[in-house]
Amino acid sequence: MSTSATAARDHRGERTAFAIPIGGGTATYAGPGSPFNKIAGLGFDGTPDDAALTEVERAFAERGAPVQVELSTLADPEIGARLTARGYHLVSFENVLGRELTGGLDGAATPGIEVERSSDAEFEAWLDIVVDAFAHPDTEGVPSHEEFPRQAIADAMRDVAAAGVVRYLARRDGVVAGGASARAAGGIAQLNGAATTPAHRRRGVQTALLSARLADLAAAGCDVAVVTTQPGSRSQRNVQRHGFDLLYTRAVLTHEP
């Protein structure tokens, strides 16, 4: 996420972007209305003191943005108590799942669906498909608490691409039906940006995108893959069918400026 904020600063000239380390995580701001305006990983390295929280809250307030914290259930419960005392309130939950990438994966094909890495020439096609799909989310399971303008989603996806993720396009019977991305760092693969257009949902597009990415990431030497889903969603069930287990749930808390 910090790389996306950096990309927003460098790629789009968003000079108000920042990435501030805090409590083992990072507070990032990538521009007005960006999905990357949040604190992720808070509590993985101790409990931040009030001065650190105040610094981050001030940075968001100066940009007129609320503070959103993704707090893992593996963190010290004291952090939740401290945030509540500072006026944060719970708005949602998210699940983080993972699986080992051992022994290699074959990227088994899904009949009628072809998945390929998206070339630079196909960037706009990839962007359109991902943005359109995110604008029409699958509502199964616990609904997301977030809604973003189409332009904010497009800007965020451009930031992701500029940060060096690998992009994928899926075609169903020759028609572009979905897109996704993946990023590897330190042997850990992060799967993100997976989206299927409404007309092609429930046809195996997500399974095909998942299989292709896992096979590529295993071949690249990654040891573990992680993905974030809404609790009880079809996306969660899909990745669990492919060997992912729940690592932790994270509570999403917000604080208005």
N, C-alpha and C positions, 0 to 999 in steps of 0.2 A: 504494500500500500504506500509506503514512503517513496518507492520508485515512481509510482504514478503521480504523486504530488510533485516530485522533482520534474517529471516529464511535463506536467502542466505548466510549471514555471519556465522550462526551457523550450518546449515545443509550441505552446500557445501564448507565451509571453505573459503568463499569469503571475505578476510580480508579488502578489500578496500570498502566494502559496508558501506553506511551511511544512516541516517535518520535525517534531520535537520529541526526543526520547523521554519516556516517563514510565516508571514502575515495571520495566521489562518489556513495555510495549512502545507504541509510537502514536503521537497525536498528529494528524495530518489535515491540511486544508488545501484543496486543489482549485478552488474558485467558487463563485456564487452558485448554490444549489447542487454542488457535486456530490455524488454518492460516496466520495472518498473523504468527506469532511467528518472525521470521527476519531476516537481513540480506540485502537485495537491492541490486544495483547496485554492490557493493563493487569498487573498483579503477578505476572510470571517471574518477576524478580523482586519480590518484596512489596511492601505497602508504601505508596508515595506519601510524602508529608504534605501538609496543607500548603506550604509555599510552592511546591511543584504543581499542585492542582490549581492554585490561584494563577500561576503564570500561564498555564494552558487555557484556563477560562478567560483570562484577559485577552489572550491572542485571538480566540474565537469571537469574543465580544467586540473587539476592535474592527472585526470584519462583518459584524451584524449577524453572526451565525450561532445557532445553538450548539451546545456540546453534546455529542452522542458518544456514549461509552459502551463498548462490547466487553462485558465482564464474564470471564470464564468461571464455571463452577469449580475449577481447580485452584482458583485464587483464594487468598485468605478472606474469610467472610467479613473481617474487619473493614475491608475496602468497601463492601456494599453498605455497611452501617455508616461509614464516613461519607459516602456519596449521598445517602439518604438525608443525613444531617445537613448537608450542604444544599439541599433542595432538589436533588435529582429524583426522577420518578420512573418507574418501570413501564416500558411501552411494548416490549415484545421479547421473544426468544428465538434463537437460531441454533441449529445443530452443526457441529463440526465432526465429520467422519473421516476415517483413514483406512488404508490397507497397505500391506507390504507389497513391493514389486520384486518378487524373487522368482528365480527360475525362468524368467522371460515370459512374455505374453505374445500370443499369435495374432491379436487384432482380428478375431473372427469376423467375417463379413456378414452383413445383414442383407438378405435377398432384396434386390431392387433399390438398394441405397449404396451410393459411393461416397467415400470421405477422402478428401485430399487436403493437403496444406494449401492455404490461400496465398497466392502470389501477390506481389505488390500491385500488379495490374488488376487484381480482383478485390483490392482493398475496399472500394466503395460498395461493391456487392456484399462483402462480408459485413461492413458497417450497417448497411441498410437492413439486412436480414436480422442482425442482432438487436438493433434499436427497435425495429418493428415488433419483434417478439417480446422484448422487455416492456414495450408499451401496452401489450396485451397479455399479462401474466396468467399462468395457470392458477386458478383459485383453490385448488384442492389442498387440504391440510390447513395449518395455521396460516392465516393471511399475513403478508408482509405489512409492516406498519408504515412503509415508505412508498411515496409516489413522487416521481420526478418528471419535469418537463422533458419533452422529446429532445430538445437541444442539449439539456444537461446530460442526458444519457449518451448522446452522440459525442459530446466533448469528453466524457469519462472514457468511452471506448477508444477515442483517439489517443487519450493519455495512456491507456493500457497498451495500445499498439506501440506507441513511442517508447514505452518502458521495456520493450523487447520480448513480449510474449510471442508464442507461436500461434498463428491463426489457422483455423480449419473451416472448411465449407463442406456441407453434406448436400448431395443431390439425390432426390427421389425420382426415379424414372426420368432422369435427365434434367429435372427442375430443381433449382436451388431451394432447399427446404429448411436448412438450419445452419447455424454457425457456432463456433466455440473457440476457446483459447486455452493455453496452458503455459505455465512458467516453471522453470526448474532452477533451484539454488541450493547449494550445499547438500545435494543428494535428495532433497525434498521437492516433490512436484506438486504444484498448486493448480487445480483444475478450476477454471472460471469462465464466465461469459457464455455458458451454454444456453442456446435458445433455439426454439423451433417455431416456425410461423404457424398461426392457428390452423390453417388449412391442412397442415401435414402432421398435426399432433396425433398421438396414439398409433403411429405407424412404424415405430422402431428407430426414428431418427436420433433420439438421444442415446439409445443403446449403441448405435453405430459410431457416433461421435465419441462416446466414452471408451469403447473398445479400441478405436484407432489411437486416441491420445495415450491410453495406458500402455499400449504396445510400443509406441514411440518413446515414451518416457522410460520404460524399462530398458529399451535398447540403448538409451542415452546414459544409462548407469544410475538412474534414480533408485533409491531404496524404498521410499515411502511416497504415497500419493495422498493428498488431503483435499476435501471438498466441503463447502458449506451449503446447507439446504434449510428450507423452512421445515419445522417439525411436522411430521405426518404427511408430507407432500409426496406427490408422485415421484419427484426427483429423488427424494430420500429412499423410497422403496426401490427405485431403479438402481441406485449405486449399491444398496445393500445386496441386491441380487448379484452384483458383480464383486462381492467379497469385501465391501466396506463395512466397518463396524463403527459404532458411535464412540468417539473419543471424549467429547465433552459437550455440554450445552453452554451457551453463553446468553446471559441476560443483557438486554439492550435497555439502557437508561439514558434519559435526556435531561438537559438543563438549559433553560432559555436564557439568553443574554440579558 
